[in-house]
Amino acid sequence: MSKLEPHPLSKLFPQILPEDFDKLAGDIKLHGLHHPIVLYQGKILDGNNRYRACEDAGIKARFVEFKGNDAQARNYVISANICHQNADQREREAVKGERQRRRSLAHWRR
C-alpha cells in the first residue's frame, strides 16, 4: 500500500506533540497496534498519529473502512477525538495521583 494521506475531516484536530508521538511510536513498537486506522474515501479518517507511529516503529498497520456519509464521518472524528482527549486527561490524572500516593508511602516508610 502506498503512503496514505490524512482525510480533510481528520484535520479538525491537531497532531499530538512530538514527545507524545515518540511515546506512542515506542509503545506501538513494544506492544503493537491495538486500534486499527480508520480509512474513508481512501484517506485516513482516524489514526493519523498511529499510522505515522507504525511507520516510525516499522510495524505493519491494520485498517478498517468507515461506512457512512460525510456528516457521519465528521461526527465520528469529533466523537473519537473528544473521547480520546478526555481519556488521556483522565489517565494523566490517575498516573499523577498514583505517583503522589507512592511518594507519600515512601516518605512514611523512612
N, C-alpha and C positions, 0 to 999 in steps of 0.2 A: 504494500500500500504506500502511495506517495505521501509526502508530508501534508497533514491536514491543517486547514486554516480555521480560526475561530469564526463561528457564525456571528453576524452582527448583533443578534439578540444577546449573545453571551457577553458582549462588551458593556452591558448595563452595570456590571460590577467590575472593579479593578482586579488586576492580578495580585497575588499575595506578595508580601515583602520579600526581598532577596534572602534574608535569614530564615524566614518561614519556608521558602521554596527549598533551601538547602536541607532543612529538616524533613520536608516532605519527600524529596528525592532520596535521602538516606533511609527513611522509613520504608519506602517502596522497594529500594534495593535490598533491604534486610528482610522484609515481610511480604513483598509482592503487592500487587494492586488489588485492593479489596472491593472497590466500586468501579464498575466499567465506565468508560467515557461514553457520553450520550451524543449521538450524531443526529442532525436534522438538515435535510437538503444538502447532504454531502459535506457538511462542516460541523465543527464541534459546538454543540449547544451547551453542554455542561461537562466540565472536566478539562478545561484548557491547562490548568496548572498540573493536574495529574498526568496529562498527555506529555507535557514538557518534562515532567519529572521522570516518567518512564523512559523517554528518550535519553535523558541525562544519566539514568541509572542502568541503561542497557536492558531494560525489562520490556517484554512484549506486552503492549496494551491490549485490553479487551474492549469491545464496543457493543453497544446496543443502539438500535434505531428508534428515535422518538416518533410515535404515531399520533398525529394530531395536526391542527392547523396553526397558523402564525400566532393567533391570540392565545391558544393553549400553550404553544411553545414559550411565549413571553411569560405567561403565568408560571410555567414550570421553572424557568430560570429564576424568577423572583422568589418563588417559594423555596427552591433548593438552596439558593444562596442566603436568604434570610435565616432559614433554619440552621444552615451550616455555620454562619457567623455567630448566631446565638449559642450554638453548641460549643463553638470554640471559646467564647467568653465564659460559659459555664465551666468548661474544662479547665481553663486558666485559673478561675476562682477556686475550683476544687483542688488543683495542684498547689496553689498558693496556701490554701488552708491546711493541707496535709503537711507542707513544709514547715509552717508555723507550729503545728502540733508536734512534729518531730523535734524541732528545736527546743520547744518547751519541755518535752520529756527528757531530752539530753541534758538540759540545764538542771533539772531536778535530780538526775542520777549522779551528778557530780558530788 
